[in-house]
Amino acid sequence: MNILSSALWGRLRRPSPCGPLLPARVPAAEQLRDLLRAGAPMAGRDLSGADLRGMVLDGADLSGAVLERTDLRGASLRGTLLRHALLTGVLLDDADCSGARFDGACLDGSRAVHARLWGASLRGVRANDACWPGADLSDALLDEFVAVGITLNHAVLDRSRATSMVLLDAHAEASRWRAVRWDKVLALRAQLPRADFRQARLRGCALSGADLAGSNWQHAELDGLQAAAGTDWHGALLRGARAVDCNFHGARLAGADLSGGRFVRADFGTCDLAGSVLDNAHFPFCSLIGARMQHARAHGADFARSICRRGDFTGAATDGARFAWPGMGGELALVSRLAASVP
């Protein structure tokens, strides 16, 4: 799957592990205030290690500035321009960066606990090994955002948009991604248990190997999603989800709720669907070859145009379900034997 450009792959090089974030205290705050009052240009200035806690830098142009390990905790950076700035190891805890533009900046090893990044632009940003738990990135722009090993536990990214974003090995437990728009996003091995993706729209994305246990995908739209063997959807909610051309082959969906969903040309081959809820779900042109659906509940489900060969429906409840053979009703044992015999 062609998700990333070769240029973007070249930016995935991880930095050497950062030590404890203990920035040197440089008494630059007063000097910076004087410069701002005088209207001096700030772009490209070196403010490495400066103690700028609580400073108001709203609308300032810090494009290309060097802010390595600078302390900006509690600072106000609303609408600030930080394009191509070097922000390695910067501290942004509780900072207000609403509407700030970080396009092309480097935020490797940064910390932004409970930072506000509402509507911020982070196009082309690199944030490997960053720690942003509880950050609010609602409505943020994340095109070509690269963040290997980022921590986003309990972060909020509602309505954010991303094309060709990379979140390899991300840790985002109980994070919120309601109504996000992802196009060609790579989130392999992402830790997303109990994440909220309600009404999300994902196109051409890869979540293989991700932990999605207990996540919420109600009424999500999934197009061309790769989430096969090694992906854990245990107990996930996919009620009313719409999935087209998705690959779930060998994934764990035990106890998941797919009721009312529509899955077109999806591959559920060898999936673990034991104890899942499939009531009134539709599976046109799907493959369920070798799927394990012991004790699943599939009242009113439509499998009429799917391939269920070698599927295990032991103990499943299928009142009103439709299979490829008319008149079978709920005689599941007979359906299972026939399915196993179909060439």
C-alpha positions as CSV (number, residue, x, y, z in Angstrom):
1,M,0.0,0.0,0.0
2,N,1.5,3.3,-1.1
3,I,0.9,5.4,2.0
4,L,4.1,7.5,2.3
5,S,6.3,9.3,-0.1
6,S,10.0,8.4,-0.1
7,A,10.8,11.9,1.2
8,L,8.5,11.3,4.2
9,W,10.1,8.0,5.0
10,G,13.5,9.7,5.1
11,R,12.2,11.8,8.0
12,L,11.4,8.8,10.2
13,R,15.0,8.5,11.6
14,R,14.5,8.4,15.4
15,P,16.6,10.7,17.5
16,S,19.0,9.4,20.2
17,P,17.1,8.9,23.5
18,C,16.7,12.2,25.3
19,G,17.8,12.5,29.0
20,P,15.6,14.0,31.6
21,L,14.0,17.3,30.5
22,L,15.9,19.7,32.7
23,P,16.5,22.8,30.6
24,A,19.2,25.2,31.6
25,R,17.9,28.4,33.1
26,V,18.9,31.3,30.8
27,P,17.6,34.7,32.0
28,A,16.2,35.7,28.6
29,A,12.7,36.6,29.5
30,E,13.2,40.3,30.1
31,Q,15.5,40.7,27.1
32,L,12.8,39.0,25.0
33,R,10.1,41.3,26.3
34,D,12.3,44.3,25.4
35,L,12.8,43.0,21.9
36,L,9.1,42.3,21.5
37,R,8.2,45.8,22.7
38,A,10.8,47.3,20.3
39,G,9.3,45.4,17.4
40,A,12.6,43.6,16.8
41,P,12.5,40.6,14.4
42,M,12.4,37.3,16.3
43,A,12.6,34.9,13.5
44,G,15.7,32.7,13.6
45,R,16.8,33.8,17.0
46,D,18.5,31.3,19.4
47,L,16.5,31.0,22.7
48,S,17.8,27.6,23.6
49,G,17.3,26.7,27.3
50,A,15.5,30.0,28.1
51,D,13.1,30.2,31.0
52,L,10.0,31.6,29.3
53,R,7.4,30.2,31.6
54,G,4.1,32.0,31.5
55,M,5.2,34.5,28.8
56,V,2.7,35.9,26.3
57,L,4.0,35.4,22.8
58,D,0.7,35.6,21.0
59,G,1.1,36.3,17.2
60,A,4.9,36.5,17.5
61,D,7.0,35.4,14.5
62,L,9.4,32.8,15.8
63,S,9.9,31.0,12.4
64,G,13.2,29.2,12.3
65,A,13.9,30.1,15.9
66,V,16.1,27.7,18.0
67,L,14.2,26.8,21.2
68,E,15.9,23.6,22.2
69,R,14.9,22.6,25.8
70,T,13.3,26.0,26.3
71,D,10.8,26.2,29.1
72,L,7.5,27.5,27.8
73,R,5.2,25.9,30.5
74,G,2.0,27.9,30.9
75,A,3.0,30.3,28.1
76,S,0.6,31.8,25.7
77,L,1.5,31.2,22.0
78,R,-1.9,31.8,20.4
79,G,-1.4,32.3,16.7
80,T,2.4,32.3,17.1
81,L,4.4,31.4,14.0
82,L,6.9,28.6,14.7
83,R,7.5,27.4,11.2
84,H,10.6,25.3,10.9
85,A,11.6,26.1,14.5
86,L,13.9,23.8,16.4
87,L,11.9,22.8,19.5
88,T,13.7,19.6,20.5
89,G,13.0,18.9,24.2
90,V,10.9,22.0,24.6
91,L,8.5,22.1,27.6
92,L,5.0,23.1,26.7
93,D,3.0,21.8,29.6
94,D,-0.3,23.8,30.0
95,A,0.8,26.2,27.2
96,D,-1.9,27.7,25.0
97,C,-0.8,27.2,21.4
98,S,-4.3,27.6,19.8
99,G,-4.0,28.4,16.2
100,A,-0.2,28.3,16.3
101,R,1.7,27.3,13.1
102,F,4.4,24.7,13.7
103,D,4.7,23.7,10.0
104,G,8.0,21.9,9.4
105,A,9.1,22.3,13.0
106,C,11.0,19.6,15.0
107,L,9.5,18.7,18.3
108,D,11.4,15.5,19.0
109,G,11.5,14.7,22.7
110,S,9.1,17.6,23.5
111,R,6.7,17.5,26.4
112,A,3.2,19.1,26.2
113,V,1.1,17.8,29.1
114,H,-2.4,19.2,28.9
115,A,-1.2,21.7,26.3
116,R,-3.9,23.4,24.1
117,L,-3.2,23.1,20.4
118,W,-6.8,23.8,19.2
119,G,-6.7,24.4,15.4
120,A,-2.9,24.4,15.3
121,S,-1.1,23.6,12.1
122,L,1.5,20.8,12.5
123,R,2.0,20.0,8.8
124,G,5.3,18.2,8.3
125,V,6.2,18.3,12.0
126,R,8.4,15.7,13.5
127,A,7.7,14.7,17.1
128,N,9.5,11.4,17.7
129,D,9.4,10.3,21.3
130,A,7.3,13.3,22.3
131,C,5.2,13.2,25.5
132,W,1.8,14.9,25.0
133,P,-0.6,13.2,27.4
134,G,-3.9,15.1,27.9
135,A,-3.1,17.6,25.1
136,D,-6.0,19.0,23.1
137,L,-5.4,19.0,19.4
138,S,-9.0,19.5,18.3
139,D,-9.3,20.7,14.7
140,A,-5.5,20.5,14.3
141,L,-3.9,19.9,10.8
142,L,-1.6,16.9,10.9
143,D,-0.6,16.3,7.3
144,E,2.7,14.4,7.1
145,F,3.0,14.6,10.8
146,V,5.7,12.1,11.9
147,A,5.7,10.9,15.5
148,V,7.4,7.6,16.2
149,G,6.8,6.5,19.8
150,I,4.7,9.6,20.8
151,T,2.6,9.4,23.9
152,L,-0.9,10.8,23.5
153,N,-2.7,9.1,26.4
154,H,-6.1,10.8,27.1
155,A,-5.3,13.4,24.4
156,V,-8.2,14.9,22.4
157,L,-7.9,15.1,18.6
158,D,-11.6,15.6,17.7
159,R,-12.1,16.7,14.0
160,S,-8.3,16.8,13.3
161,R,-7.3,16.1,9.8
162,A,-4.3,14.1,8.6
163,T,-2.9,12.9,5.3
164,S,0.2,10.6,5.3
165,M,0.6,10.9,9.1
166,V,2.9,8.4,10.8
167,L,2.2,7.2,14.4
168,L,4.4,4.1,14.6
169,D,4.4,2.6,18.1
170,A,2.3,5.5,19.4
171,H,0.8,5.2,22.9
172,A,-2.6,6.8,23.0
173,E,-4.7,4.9,25.5
174,A,-8.2,6.4,26.1
175,S,-7.5,9.1,23.5
176,R,-10.3,10.8,21.6
177,W,-10.5,11.1,17.8
178,R,-14.1,11.8,17.1
179,A,-15.0,12.7,13.5
180,V,-11.3,12.7,12.5
181,R,-10.4,12.5,8.8
182,W,-7.4,10.2,8.1
183,D,-6.1,9.6,4.6
184,K,-3.2,7.2,4.1
185,V,-2.2,7.2,7.8
186,L,0.3,4.7,9.1
187,A,-0.3,3.7,12.7
188,L,1.3,0.2,13.0
189,R,1.5,-1.2,16.5
190,A,-0.3,1.8,17.9
191,Q,-1.6,1.4,21.5
192,L,-5.1,2.7,21.3
193,P,-7.1,0.7,23.9
194,R,-10.4,2.4,24.8
195,A,-9.8,5.1,22.1
196,D,-12.9,7.0,20.8
197,F,-13.1,7.0,17.0
198,R,-16.8,7.7,16.7
199,Q,-17.9,9.0,13.3
200,A,-14.2,8.9,12.1
201,R,-13.4,8.5,8.4
202,L,-10.3,6.5,7.5
203,R,-9.2,6.0,3.9
204,G,-6.3,3.8,2.8
205,C,-4.9,3.6,6.4
206,A,-2.9,0.9,8.1
207,L,-3.5,-0.2,11.8
208,S,-1.9,-3.6,11.6
209,G,-0.7,-4.8,15.0
210,A,-2.5,-2.1,16.8
211,D,-4.2,-2.6,20.2
212,L,-7.8,-1.4,19.7
213,A,-9.3,-3.3,22.6
214,G,-12.5,-1.6,23.9
215,S,-12.2,1.2,21.3
216,N,-15.3,2.9,20.0
217,W,-15.9,3.1,16.2
218,Q,-19.7,3.7,16.1
219,H,-20.8,5.0,12.7
220,A,-17.2,5.3,11.5
221,E,-16.4,5.0,7.7
222,L,-13.5,2.7,6.9
223,D,-12.3,2.5,3.3
224,G,-9.4,0.2,2.4
225,L,-8.3,-0.2,6.0
226,Q,-5.5,-2.7,6.7
227,A,-6.0,-4.2,10.2
228,A,-5.2,-7.8,9.8
229,A,-3.5,-10.5,12.0
230,G,-2.1,-9.1,15.1
231,T,-4.6,-6.3,15.4
232,D,-6.7,-6.6,18.5
233,W,-10.3,-5.3,18.3
234,H,-11.4,-7.3,21.4
235,G,-14.6,-5.7,22.8
236,A,-14.5,-2.9,20.3
237,L,-17.8,-1.1,19.4
238,L,-18.4,-0.9,15.6
239,R,-22.1,-0.4,15.7
240,G,-23.4,1.1,12.5
241,A,-19.9,1.2,11.0
242,R,-19.4,1.2,7.3
243,A,-16.4,-0.6,5.9
244,V,-15.5,-1.2,2.3
245,D,-12.5,-3.2,1.0
246,C,-11.1,-3.6,4.4
247,N,-8.6,-6.4,5.5
248,F,-9.4,-7.9,9.0
249,H,-7.9,-11.3,8.1
250,G,-6.8,-13.1,11.2
251,A,-7.6,-10.1,13.5
252,R,-9.0,-10.6,17.0
253,L,-12.7,-9.4,17.1
254,A,-13.8,-11.5,20.0
255,G,-16.6,-9.8,21.9
256,A,-16.7,-6.9,19.4
257,D,-20.1,-5.3,18.6
258,L,-20.6,-5.0,14.8
259,S,-24.4,-4.8,15.1
260,G,-26.1,-2.7,12.3
261,G,-22.8,-2.4,10.5
262,R,-22.3,-2.8,6.7
263,F,-19.1,-4.5,5.6
264,V,-18.6,-4.7,1.9
265,R,-15.9,-6.8,0.3
266,A,-14.2,-7.2,3.7
267,D,-11.9,-10.1,4.5
268,F,-12.7,-11.7,7.9
269,G,-11.0,-14.9,7.1
270,T,-9.8,-16.9,10.2
271,C,-10.9,-13.9,12.4
272,D,-11.7,-14.6,16.0
273,L,-15.3,-13.4,16.3
274,A,-16.2,-15.6,19.3
275,G,-18.9,-14.0,21.4
276,S,-19.3,-11.1,19.0
277,V,-22.6,-9.2,18.3
278,L,-23.5,-9.2,14.7
279,D,-27.2,-8.4,14.9
280,N,-28.7,-6.9,11.7
281,A,-25.2,-6.5,10.3
282,H,-24.7,-6.9,6.5
283,F,-21.7,-8.7,4.9
284,P,-22.1,-8.4,1.1
285,F,-19.3,-10.1,-0.9
286,C,-17.2,-10.7,2.3
287,S,-14.9,-13.6,3.1
288,L,-15.5,-15.4,6.4
289,I,-13.5,-18.5,5.5
290,G,-12.4,-20.2,8.6
291,A,-13.8,-17.5,10.9
292,R,-14.4,-18.5,14.5
293,M,-17.9,-17.3,15.5
294,Q,-18.6,-19.6,18.5
295,H,-21.4,-18.2,20.7
296,A,-21.7,-15.1,18.5
297,R,-25.1,-13.4,18.3
298,A,-26.2,-12.7,14.7
299,H,-30.0,-12.1,14.8
300,G,-31.1,-10.8,11.4
301,A,-27.6,-10.7,10.0
302,D,-27.1,-11.0,6.3
303,F,-24.5,-13.5,5.1
304,A,-26.3,-14.3,1.9
305,R,-23.6,-13.0,-0.5
306,S,-20.6,-14.0,1.7
307,I,-18.3,-17.0,1.7
308,C,-18.6,-18.8,5.1
309,R,-16.7,-22.0,4.2
310,R,-15.2,-23.7,7.3
311,G,-16.7,-21.1,9.6
312,D,-17.4,-22.3,13.1
313,F,-20.8,-21.2,14.3
314,T,-20.9,-23.5,17.3
315,G,-23.4,-22.1,19.9
316,A,-24.2,-19.0,17.8
317,A,-27.6,-17.5,17.7
318,T,-28.8,-16.7,14.2
319,D,-32.6,-16.2,14.4
320,G,-33.6,-14.5,11.2
321,A,-30.1,-14.5,9.7
322,R,-29.7,-15.0,6.0
323,F,-27.3,-17.5,4.5
324,A,-26.6,-18.5,0.9
325,W,-29.0,-21.4,1.2
326,P,-32.7,-20.4,1.3
327,G,-35.0,-22.1,3.8
328,M,-32.3,-22.9,6.4
329,G,-33.8,-20.6,9.0
330,G,-31.9,-21.0,12.3
331,E,-30.7,-24.5,11.8
332,L,-27.1,-23.5,12.4
333,A,-25.6,-27.0,12.6
334,L,-26.8,-27.8,9.1
335,V,-25.6,-24.5,7.8
336,S,-22.1,-25.1,9.3
337,R,-21.9,-28.6,7.7
338,L,-22.9,-27.2,4.3
339,A,-20.5,-24.3,4.6
340,A,-17.7,-26.7,5.3
341,S,-18.5,-28.7,2.2
342,V,-18.6,-25.9,-0.3
343,P,-15.6,-26.0,-2.6
